[in-house]
Amino acid sequence: MPRPTPPPSPEEPALPLFAEAPVRALAPGERLPSYLRDHRRRLRDRFMAGGAAAMPDYELLEMVLFRALPRQDVKPLARLLLDRFRDFNGVLSAPVARLQEVRGVGPSVIVELKLVEAAAQRLARTRVMHRPVLSSWDALLDYCRTAMAHRETEQFRVLFLDRKNVLIADEEQASGTVDHVPVYPREVVKRALELNASALILVHNHPSGDPTPSQSDIVMTTQIEAACAALGLVLHDHLIVGKARDLSFRSEGYL
């Protein structure tokens, strides 16, 4: 007669599996096996010696999970998450509800992942805020990718610049579905006037991964450009962020 399956632990809810299940956590007082201690030490040493570039995604993710699950082997869970969300960035930016679907992901794992995501976004934002945007364009693109590339729904943001093209505000104007976000040109220019901005950069993402603008993207941009021109504002660009590449309306001749 088969043995009954033990109930899942709080960190391992009974949910569908997408790959190998995580191993059990150690019992109270049980020491981490030496091979796991040595493995963690090697990963830390390699990270300190070569940084993130010296490590594949699954090992970098393991290191993030060490703090959340200090008393179990996190390698199976790291691979489980990557199987589901494709890469390191996809895991960090996955919605909480989808993370909870993965067996082995409990509150401590979610907090750790979202903490790293927030730190990455905060750091990227610091590199562009209150600085001349046009002379730090690569940093701006990095920030937009970090904040938006792996979102599963469309988000529309406006970057507001002063007369010296210094970024003074970055605000989400709207969010929508997987392929649509409602944008109202009047609200965009109204907010620019409230902030005493002189120029704008529009940014939104395409969850499909393809940054090619839709006809509605082109029409909306034309409407905002006309509204800006009527009020003496400059629309520098409209960026569409995909998963692997970005598109600039200015570079592609749409503006």
Beta strands, then each sheet from edge to edge (+ up, - down):
strand 1: 155-161
strand 2: 167-175
strand 3: 199-205
strand 4: 234-241
strand 5: 246-248
sheet 1: 2+ 1- 3+ 4+ 5-
end
